[in-house]
Each structure stands twice: as C-alpha cells, then as structure tokens.
C-alpha cells in the first residue's frame, strides 16, 4: 500500500498528491493534519467512484484510505 504524507501542505496540494498516488494504483493511504483536506479528498474520491475511509490518529492527524 502506498502512503502519501501530505501533513503540513495546504490545499490543493494534498488533493494533487492524492491524484498522483491513485494513478500508480490502489489502495492508497494519505496522512493529513486537518479536516479541510479530508473533505477535499472525500470529494475527489466520490467523483472517481473510490471507497474512502478515515480515522483520527492519537497525534490529532487523519489517516485516509482510498480503495
């Protein structure tokens, strides 16, 4: 599984990083540090027909999984 660390980047960079990772294949895990990229990546996933789930880490970041 490919992991993209998009923590510290502001949108649209996490979405662009996600798009590039998805081109290489699924599943993909994306790490982000706020809800804004979670929402934006959720929209991207919905538009592409991908299954998305996310969890909040103990550090307060978010781990998104696209399948």
FIPA-191524 format. One record per residue: y, z, x of N, C-alpha, C, O in turn; residue number from 0; residue in three letters; chain. Coordinates in Angstrom, 1 decimal, padded with zeros to 4 digits. Layout:
FIPA-191524
n_c2 = Y&n_c3 = Z&n_c1 = X&ca_c2 = Y&ca_c3 = Z&ca_c1 = X&c_c2 = Y&c_c3 = Z&c_c1 = X&o_c2 = Y&o_c3 = Z&o_c1 = X&vexkol = NUM&gumar = Ala&miza = A .
...
This chain:
FIPA-191524
n_c2 = -001.2&n_c3 = 000.0&n_c1 = 000.8&ca_c2 = 000.0&ca_c3 = 000.0&ca_c1 = 000.0&c_c2 = 001.2&c_c3 = 000.0&c_c1 = 000.9&o_c2 = 001.4&o_c3 = 000.8&o_c1 = 001.8&vexkol = 0&gumar = Unk&miza = A .
n_c2 = 002.2&n_c3 = -000.9&n_c1 = 000.6&ca_c2 = 003.4&ca_c3 = -001.0&ca_c1 = 001.4&c_c2 = 004.4&c_c3 = 000.1&c_c1 = 000.9&o_c2 = 004.5&o_c3 = 000.3&o_c1 = -000.3&vexkol = 1&gumar = Unk&miza = A .
n_c2 = 005.1&n_c3 = 000.7&n_c1 = 001.8&ca_c2 = 006.1&ca_c3 = 001.7&ca_c1 = 001.4&c_c2 = 007.5&c_c3 = 001.2&c_c1 = 001.9&o_c2 = 007.6&o_c3 = 000.8&o_c1 = 003.1&vexkol = 2&gumar = Unk&miza = A .
n_c2 = 008.4&n_c3 = 001.3&n_c1 = 001.0&ca_c2 = 009.8&ca_c3 = 001.0&ca_c1 = 001.3&c_c2 = 010.6&c_c3 = 002.2&c_c1 = 001.3&o_c2 = 010.6&o_c3 = 002.9&o_c1 = 000.2&vexkol = 3&gumar = Unk&miza = A .
n_c2 = 011.3&n_c3 = 002.6&n_c1 = 002.4&ca_c2 = 012.2&ca_c3 = 003.8&ca_c1 = 002.4&c_c2 = 013.6&c_c3 = 003.3&c_c1 = 002.1&o_c2 = 014.3&o_c3 = 002.9&o_c1 = 003.1&vexkol = 4&gumar = Unk&miza = A .
n_c2 = 014.0&n_c3 = 003.4&n_c1 = 000.9&ca_c2 = 015.4&ca_c3 = 003.0&ca_c1 = 000.5&c_c2 = 016.3&c_c3 = 004.2&c_c1 = 000.4&o_c2 = 017.4&o_c3 = 004.0&o_c1 = -000.2&vexkol = 5&gumar = Unk&miza = A .
n_c2 = 015.9&n_c3 = 005.3&n_c1 = 000.9&ca_c2 = 016.8&ca_c3 = 006.5&ca_c1 = 000.8&c_c2 = 018.0&c_c3 = 006.3&c_c1 = 001.6&o_c2 = 018.0&o_c3 = 005.8&o_c1 = 002.8&vexkol = 6&gumar = Unk&miza = A .
n_c2 = 019.2&n_c3 = 006.7&n_c1 = 001.1&ca_c2 = 020.4&ca_c3 = 006.5&ca_c1 = 001.8&c_c2 = 021.1&c_c3 = 005.2&c_c1 = 001.6&o_c2 = 022.3&o_c3 = 005.0&o_c1 = 002.0&vexkol = 7&gumar = Unk&miza = A .
n_c2 = 020.5&n_c3 = 004.3&n_c1 = 000.9&ca_c2 = 021.1&ca_c3 = 003.0&ca_c1 = 000.6&c_c2 = 021.7&c_c3 = 003.0&c_c1 = -000.8&o_c2 = 021.1&o_c3 = 003.6&o_c1 = -001.7&vexkol = 8&gumar = Unk&miza = A .
n_c2 = 022.8&n_c3 = 002.4&n_c1 = -001.0&ca_c2 = 023.4&ca_c3 = 002.3&ca_c1 = -002.4&c_c2 = 023.0&c_c3 = 000.9&c_c1 = -003.0&o_c2 = 022.8&o_c3 = 000.0&o_c1 = -002.3&vexkol = 9&gumar = Unk&miza = A .
n_c2 = 023.0&n_c3 = 000.9&n_c1 = -004.3&ca_c2 = 022.6&ca_c3 = -000.3&ca_c1 = -005.0&c_c2 = 023.7&c_c3 = -001.4&c_c1 = -004.7&o_c2 = 024.9&o_c3 = -001.1&o_c1 = -004.6&vexkol = 10&gumar = Unk&miza = A .
n_c2 = 023.2&n_c3 = -002.6&n_c1 = -004.6&ca_c2 = 021.9&ca_c3 = -003.1&ca_c1 = -005.0&c_c2 = 020.9&c_c3 = -003.2&c_c1 = -003.9&o_c2 = 019.8&o_c3 = -003.7&o_c1 = -004.1&vexkol = 11&gumar = Unk&miza = A .
n_c2 = 021.1&n_c3 = -002.6&n_c1 = -002.7&ca_c2 = 020.2&ca_c3 = -002.7&ca_c1 = -001.6&c_c2 = 018.8&c_c3 = -002.2&c_c1 = -001.9&o_c2 = 017.8&o_c3 = -002.9&o_c1 = -001.5&vexkol = 12&gumar = Unk&miza = A .
n_c2 = 018.5&n_c3 = -001.1&n_c1 = -002.6&ca_c2 = 017.2&ca_c3 = -000.7&ca_c1 = -002.9&c_c2 = 016.4&c_c3 = -001.7&c_c1 = -003.8&o_c2 = 015.2&o_c3 = -001.9&o_c1 = -003.6&vexkol = 13&gumar = Unk&miza = A .
n_c2 = 017.1&n_c3 = -002.4&n_c1 = -004.7&ca_c2 = 016.5&ca_c3 = -003.4&ca_c1 = -005.5&c_c2 = 016.1&c_c3 = -004.6&c_c1 = -004.7&o_c2 = 015.1&o_c3 = -005.2&o_c1 = -004.8&vexkol = 14&gumar = Unk&miza = A .
n_c2 = 017.0&n_c3 = -005.0&n_c1 = -003.8&ca_c2 = 016.8&ca_c3 = -006.2&ca_c1 = -002.9&c_c2 = 015.6&c_c3 = -005.8&c_c1 = -002.0&o_c2 = 014.7&o_c3 = -006.7&o_c1 = -001.8&vexkol = 15&gumar = Unk&miza = A .
n_c2 = 015.5&n_c3 = -004.6&n_c1 = -001.4&ca_c2 = 014.4&ca_c3 = -004.2&ca_c1 = -000.6&c_c2 = 013.1&c_c3 = -004.2&c_c1 = -001.4&o_c2 = 012.0&o_c3 = -004.6&o_c1 = -000.9&vexkol = 16&gumar = Unk&miza = A .
n_c2 = 013.2&n_c3 = -003.8&n_c1 = -002.7&ca_c2 = 012.0&ca_c3 = -003.8&ca_c1 = -003.5&c_c2 = 011.6&c_c3 = -005.2&c_c1 = -003.8&o_c2 = 010.4&o_c3 = -005.5&o_c1 = -003.8&vexkol = 17&gumar = Unk&miza = A .
n_c2 = 012.5&n_c3 = -006.1&n_c1 = -004.1&ca_c2 = 012.2&ca_c3 = -007.5&ca_c1 = -004.4&c_c2 = 011.4&c_c3 = -008.1&c_c1 = -003.2&o_c2 = 010.4&o_c3 = -008.8&o_c1 = -003.4&vexkol = 18&gumar = Unk&miza = A .
n_c2 = 011.9&n_c3 = -007.9&n_c1 = -002.0&ca_c2 = 011.3&ca_c3 = -008.4&ca_c1 = -000.8&c_c2 = 009.9&c_c3 = -007.9&c_c1 = -000.6&o_c2 = 009.0&o_c3 = -008.6&o_c1 = -000.2&vexkol = 19&gumar = Unk&miza = A .
n_c2 = 009.7&n_c3 = -006.6&n_c1 = -000.9&ca_c2 = 008.4&ca_c3 = -006.0&ca_c1 = -000.7&c_c2 = 007.4&c_c3 = -006.5&c_c1 = -001.7&o_c2 = 006.2&o_c3 = -006.8&o_c1 = -001.4&vexkol = 20&gumar = Unk&miza = A .
n_c2 = 007.8&n_c3 = -006.7&n_c1 = -003.0&ca_c2 = 007.0&ca_c3 = -007.2&ca_c1 = -004.0&c_c2 = 006.5&c_c3 = -008.7&c_c1 = -003.7&o_c2 = 005.3&o_c3 = -009.0&o_c1 = -004.0&vexkol = 21&gumar = Unk&miza = A .
n_c2 = 007.3&n_c3 = -009.4&n_c1 = -003.0&ca_c2 = 006.9&ca_c3 = -010.8&ca_c1 = -002.6&c_c2 = 005.7&c_c3 = -010.8&c_c1 = -001.7&o_c2 = 005.0&o_c3 = -011.7&o_c1 = -001.6&vexkol = 22&gumar = Unk&miza = A .
n_c2 = 005.6&n_c3 = -009.7&n_c1 = -000.9&ca_c2 = 004.5&ca_c3 = -009.5&ca_c1 = 000.0&c_c2 = 003.2&c_c3 = -009.0&c_c1 = -000.7&o_c2 = 002.2&o_c3 = -009.0&o_c1 = 000.0&vexkol = 23&gumar = Unk&miza = A .
n_c2 = 003.3&n_c3 = -008.6&n_c1 = -001.9&ca_c2 = 002.1&ca_c3 = -008.1&ca_c1 = -002.6&c_c2 = 002.3&c_c3 = -006.7&c_c1 = -003.2&o_c2 = 003.2&o_c3 = -006.0&o_c1 = -002.8&vexkol = 24&gumar = Unk&miza = A .
n_c2 = 001.4&n_c3 = -006.4&n_c1 = -004.1&ca_c2 = 001.4&ca_c3 = -005.1&ca_c1 = -004.8&c_c2 = 000.2&c_c3 = -004.4&c_c1 = -004.4&o_c2 = -000.8&o_c3 = -005.0&o_c1 = -004.0&vexkol = 25&gumar = Unk&miza = A .
n_c2 = 000.1&n_c3 = -003.1&n_c1 = -004.6&ca_c2 = 001.2&ca_c3 = -002.2&ca_c1 = -005.1&c_c2 = 002.2&c_c3 = -001.9&c_c1 = -004.0&o_c2 = 002.0&o_c3 = -002.1&o_c1 = -002.8&vexkol = 26&gumar = Unk&miza = A .
n_c2 = 003.4&n_c3 = -001.4&n_c1 = -004.4&ca_c2 = 004.4&ca_c3 = -001.0&ca_c1 = -003.5&c_c2 = 005.0&c_c3 = 000.3&c_c1 = -003.9&o_c2 = 005.1&o_c3 = 000.6&o_c1 = -005.1&vexkol = 27&gumar = Unk&miza = A .
n_c2 = 005.2&n_c3 = 001.2&n_c1 = -002.9&ca_c2 = 005.8&ca_c3 = 002.5&ca_c1 = -003.1&c_c2 = 007.3&c_c3 = 002.4&c_c1 = -002.6&o_c2 = 007.5&o_c3 = 001.9&o_c1 = -001.4&vexkol = 28&gumar = Unk&miza = A .
n_c2 = 008.2&n_c3 = 002.9&n_c1 = -003.3&ca_c2 = 009.6&ca_c3 = 002.9&ca_c1 = -002.9&c_c2 = 010.2&c_c3 = 004.3&c_c1 = -003.0&o_c2 = 010.0&o_c3 = 005.0&o_c1 = -004.0&vexkol = 29&gumar = Unk&miza = A .
n_c2 = 010.8&n_c3 = 004.7&n_c1 = -001.9&ca_c2 = 011.4&ca_c3 = 006.0&ca_c1 = -001.9&c_c2 = 012.9&c_c3 = 005.9&c_c1 = -002.0&o_c2 = 013.5&o_c3 = 005.1&o_c1 = -001.3&vexkol = 30&gumar = Unk&miza = A .
n_c2 = 013.5&n_c3 = 006.6&n_c1 = -003.0&ca_c2 = 014.9&ca_c3 = 006.6&ca_c1 = -003.2&c_c2 = 015.4&c_c3 = 008.0&c_c1 = -003.4&o_c2 = 014.6&o_c3 = 008.9&o_c1 = -003.6&vexkol = 31&gumar = Unk&miza = A .
n_c2 = 016.8&n_c3 = 008.2&n_c1 = -003.3&ca_c2 = 017.3&ca_c3 = 009.5&ca_c1 = -003.3&c_c2 = 018.2&c_c3 = 009.9&c_c1 = -004.5&o_c2 = 018.8&o_c3 = 010.9&o_c1 = -004.5&vexkol = 32&gumar = Unk&miza = A .
n_c2 = 018.2&n_c3 = 009.0&n_c1 = -005.5&ca_c2 = 018.9&ca_c3 = 009.3&ca_c1 = -006.7&c_c2 = 018.3&c_c3 = 008.5&c_c1 = -007.9&o_c2 = 017.5&o_c3 = 007.6&o_c1 = -007.7&vexkol = 33&gumar = Unk&miza = A .
n_c2 = 018.7&n_c3 = 008.9&n_c1 = -009.1&ca_c2 = 018.2&ca_c3 = 008.2&ca_c1 = -010.3&c_c2 = 018.8&c_c3 = 006.8&c_c1 = -010.5&o_c2 = 018.2&o_c3 = 006.0&o_c1 = -011.2&vexkol = 34&gumar = Unk&miza = A .
n_c2 = 019.9&n_c3 = 006.5&n_c1 = -009.9&ca_c2 = 020.5&ca_c3 = 005.2&ca_c1 = -010.1&c_c2 = 019.6&c_c3 = 004.1&c_c1 = -009.7&o_c2 = 019.3&o_c3 = 003.2&o_c1 = -010.4&vexkol = 35&gumar = Unk&miza = A .
n_c2 = 019.1&n_c3 = 004.1&n_c1 = -008.4&ca_c2 = 018.1&ca_c3 = 003.1&ca_c1 = -008.0&c_c2 = 016.8&c_c3 = 003.1&c_c1 = -008.8&o_c2 = 016.2&o_c3 = 002.1&o_c1 = -009.0&vexkol = 36&gumar = Unk&miza = A .
n_c2 = 016.4&n_c3 = 004.3&n_c1 = -009.3&ca_c2 = 015.2&ca_c3 = 004.4&ca_c1 = -010.1&c_c2 = 015.4&c_c3 = 003.6&c_c1 = -011.4&o_c2 = 014.5&o_c3 = 002.8&o_c1 = -011.8&vexkol = 37&gumar = Unk&miza = A .
n_c2 = 016.6&n_c3 = 003.7&n_c1 = -012.0&ca_c2 = 016.9&ca_c3 = 002.9&ca_c1 = -013.2&c_c2 = 017.0&c_c3 = 001.4&c_c1 = -012.9&o_c2 = 016.5&o_c3 = 000.6&o_c1 = -013.7&vexkol = 38&gumar = Unk&miza = A .
n_c2 = 017.6&n_c3 = 001.1&n_c1 = -011.8&ca_c2 = 017.8&ca_c3 = -000.3&ca_c1 = -011.5&c_c2 = 016.4&c_c3 = -001.0&c_c1 = -011.1&o_c2 = 016.2&o_c3 = -002.1&o_c1 = -011.5&vexkol = 39&gumar = Unk&miza = A .
n_c2 = 015.6&n_c3 = -000.3&n_c1 = -010.4&ca_c2 = 014.3&ca_c3 = -000.8&ca_c1 = -010.1&c_c2 = 013.4&c_c3 = -000.9&c_c1 = -011.3&o_c2 = 012.6&o_c3 = -001.7&o_c1 = -011.4&vexkol = 40&gumar = Unk&miza = A .
n_c2 = 013.6&n_c3 = 000.1&n_c1 = -012.3&ca_c2 = 012.9&ca_c3 = 000.0&ca_c1 = -013.5&c_c2 = 013.2&c_c3 = -001.3&c_c1 = -014.3&o_c2 = 012.3&o_c3 = -001.9&o_c1 = -014.9&vexkol = 41&gumar = Unk&miza = A .
n_c2 = 014.5&n_c3 = -001.6&n_c1 = -014.3&ca_c2 = 014.9&ca_c3 = -002.9&ca_c1 = -014.9&c_c2 = 014.3&c_c3 = -004.1&c_c1 = -014.3&o_c2 = 013.8&o_c3 = -005.0&o_c1 = -014.9&vexkol = 42&gumar = Unk&miza = A .
n_c2 = 014.3&n_c3 = -004.1&n_c1 = -012.9&ca_c2 = 013.7&ca_c3 = -005.2&ca_c1 = -012.2&c_c2 = 012.2&c_c3 = -005.3&c_c1 = -012.5&o_c2 = 011.7&o_c3 = -006.4&o_c1 = -012.8&vexkol = 43&gumar = Unk&miza = A .
n_c2 = 011.5&n_c3 = -004.1&n_c1 = -012.6&ca_c2 = 010.1&ca_c3 = -004.1&ca_c1 = -012.9&c_c2 = 009.8&c_c3 = -004.6&c_c1 = -014.3&o_c2 = 008.9&o_c3 = -005.4&o_c1 = -014.5&vexkol = 44&gumar = Unk&miza = A .
n_c2 = 010.6&n_c3 = -004.2&n_c1 = -015.2&ca_c2 = 010.5&ca_c3 = -004.7&ca_c1 = -016.6&c_c2 = 010.6&c_c3 = -006.2&c_c1 = -016.7&o_c2 = 009.9&o_c3 = -006.9&o_c1 = -017.4&vexkol = 45&gumar = Unk&miza = A .
n_c2 = 011.6&n_c3 = -006.7&n_c1 = -016.0&ca_c2 = 011.9&ca_c3 = -008.2&ca_c1 = -016.0&c_c2 = 010.8&c_c3 = -009.0&c_c1 = -015.4&o_c2 = 010.5&o_c3 = -010.1&o_c1 = -015.8&vexkol = 46&gumar = Unk&miza = A .
n_c2 = 010.1&n_c3 = -008.4&n_c1 = -014.4&ca_c2 = 008.9&ca_c3 = -009.0&ca_c1 = -013.8&c_c2 = 007.6&c_c3 = -008.7&c_c1 = -014.4&o_c2 = 006.6&o_c3 = -009.3&o_c1 = -014.0&vexkol = 47&gumar = Unk&miza = A .
n_c2 = 007.6&n_c3 = -007.9&n_c1 = -015.4&ca_c2 = 006.3&ca_c3 = -007.5&ca_c1 = -016.1&c_c2 = 005.4&c_c3 = -006.6&c_c1 = -015.2&o_c2 = 004.2&o_c3 = -006.7&o_c1 = -015.3&vexkol = 48&gumar = Unk&miza = A .
n_c2 = 006.1&n_c3 = -005.8&n_c1 = -014.4&ca_c2 = 005.3&ca_c3 = -004.9&ca_c1 = -013.5&c_c2 = 005.2&c_c3 = -003.5&c_c1 = -014.1&o_c2 = 006.1&o_c3 = -003.1&o_c1 = -014.8&vexkol = 49&gumar = Unk&miza = A .
n_c2 = 004.1&n_c3 = -002.9&n_c1 = -013.8&ca_c2 = 003.9&ca_c3 = -001.5&ca_c1 = -014.2&c_c2 = 004.6&c_c3 = -000.6&c_c1 = -013.2&o_c2 = 004.5&o_c3 = -000.7&o_c1 = -012.0&vexkol = 50&gumar = Unk&miza = A .
n_c2 = 005.4&n_c3 = 000.4&n_c1 = -013.7&ca_c2 = 006.2&ca_c3 = 001.3&ca_c1 = -012.8&c_c2 = 006.0&c_c3 = 002.7&c_c1 = -013.2&o_c2 = 005.9&o_c3 = 003.0&o_c1 = -014.4&vexkol = 51&gumar = Unk&miza = A .
n_c2 = 005.8&n_c3 = 003.5&n_c1 = -012.2&ca_c2 = 005.8&ca_c3 = 005.0&ca_c1 = -012.5&c_c2 = 006.6&c_c3 = 005.6&c_c1 = -011.4&o_c2 = 006.8&o_c3 = 005.1&o_c1 = -010.3&vexkol = 52&gumar = Unk&miza = A .
n_c2 = 007.1&n_c3 = 006.8&n_c1 = -011.6&ca_c2 = 007.9&ca_c3 = 007.5&ca_c1 = -010.5&c_c2 = 007.7&c_c3 = 009.0&c_c1 = -010.7&o_c2 = 007.4&o_c3 = 009.5&o_c1 = -011.8&vexkol = 53&gumar = Unk&miza = A .
n_c2 = 007.8&n_c3 = 009.7&n_c1 = -009.6&ca_c2 = 007.8&ca_c3 = 011.2&ca_c1 = -009.6&c_c2 = 008.9&c_c3 = 011.7&c_c1 = -008.6&o_c2 = 009.3&o_c3 = 011.0&o_c1 = -007.7&vexkol = 54&gumar = Unk&miza = A .
n_c2 = 009.3&n_c3 = 012.9&n_c1 = -008.9&ca_c2 = 010.3&ca_c3 = 013.5&ca_c1 = -008.1&c_c2 = 009.6&c_c3 = 014.3&c_c1 = -007.0&o_c2 = 008.6&o_c3 = 015.1&o_c1 = -007.3&vexkol = 55&gumar = Unk&miza = A .
n_c2 = 010.0&n_c3 = 014.2&n_c1 = -005.7&ca_c2 = 009.3&ca_c3 = 014.9&ca_c1 = -004.6&c_c2 = 009.9&c_c3 = 016.3&c_c1 = -004.5&o_c2 = 010.9&o_c3 = 016.6&o_c1 = -005.2&vexkol = 56&gumar = Unk&miza = A .
n_c2 = 009.2&n_c3 = 017.1&n_c1 = -003.8&ca_c2 = 009.7&ca_c3 = 018.5&ca_c1 = -003.5&c_c2 = 011.1&c_c3 = 018.5&c_c1 = -002.9&o_c2 = 011.8&o_c3 = 019.5&o_c1 = -003.0&vexkol = 57&gumar = Unk&miza = A .
n_c2 = 011.4&n_c3 = 017.5&n_c1 = -002.2&ca_c2 = 012.7&ca_c3 = 017.4&ca_c1 = -001.5&c_c2 = 013.8&c_c3 = 016.9&c_c1 = -002.4&o_c2 = 015.0&o_c3 = 016.8&o_c1 = -002.0&vexkol = 58&gumar = Unk&miza = A .
n_c2 = 013.5&n_c3 = 016.5&n_c1 = -003.6&ca_c2 = 014.5&ca_c3 = 016.0&ca_c1 = -004.6&c_c2 = 014.7&c_c3 = 014.5&c_c1 = -004.6&o_c2 = 015.5&o_c3 = 014.0&o_c1 = -005.3&vexkol = 59&gumar = Unk&miza = A .
n_c2 = 013.9&n_c3 = 013.8&n_c1 = -003.8&ca_c2 = 013.9&ca_c3 = 012.3&ca_c1 = -003.8&c_c2 = 013.0&c_c3 = 011.9&c_c1 = -004.9&o_c2 = 012.3&o_c3 = 012.7&o_c1 = -005.6&vexkol = 60&gumar = Unk&miza = A .
n_c2 = 012.9&n_c3 = 010.5&n_c1 = -005.0&ca_c2 = 012.0&ca_c3 = 009.9&ca_c1 = -006.0&c_c2 = 011.1&c_c3 = 009.0&c_c1 = -005.4&o_c2 = 011.5&o_c3 = 008.2&o_c1 = -004.5&vexkol = 61&gumar = Unk&miza = A .
n_c2 = 009.8&n_c3 = 009.0&n_c1 = -005.8&ca_c2 = 008.8&ca_c3 = 008.1&ca_c1 = -005.3&c_c2 = 008.4&c_c3 = 007.2&c_c1 = -006.4&o_c2 = 007.8&o_c3 = 007.6&o_c1 = -007.4&vexkol = 62&gumar = Unk&miza = A .
n_c2 = 008.7&n_c3 = 005.9&n_c1 = -006.3&ca_c2 = 008.4&ca_c3 = 004.9&ca_c1 = -007.3&c_c2 = 007.2&c_c3 = 004.1&c_c1 = -006.9&o_c2 = 007.1&o_c3 = 003.7&o_c1 = -005.7&vexkol = 63&gumar = Unk&miza = A .
n_c2 = 006.3&n_c3 = 003.8&n_c1 = -007.8&ca_c2 = 005.1&ca_c3 = 003.0&ca_c1 = -007.5&c_c2 = 005.2&c_c3 = 001.8&c_c1 = -008.5&o_c2 = 005.2&o_c3 = 002.0&o_c1 = -009.7&vexkol = 64&gumar = Unk&miza = A .
n_c2 = 005.1&n_c3 = 000.6&n_c1 = -007.9&ca_c2 = 005.0&ca_c3 = -000.6&ca_c1 = -008.7&c_c2 = 003.7&c_c3 = -001.2&c_c1 = -008.6&o_c2 = 003.2&o_c3 = -001.3&o_c1 = -007.4&vexkol = 65&gumar = Unk&miza = A .
n_c2 = 003.1&n_c3 = -001.7&n_c1 = -009.7&ca_c2 = 001.8&ca_c3 = -002.3&ca_c1 = -009.7&c_c2 = 001.8&c_c3 = -003.5&c_c1 = -010.5&o_c2 = 000.8&o_c3 = -004.2&o_c1 = -010.6&vexkol = 66&gumar = Unk&miza = A .
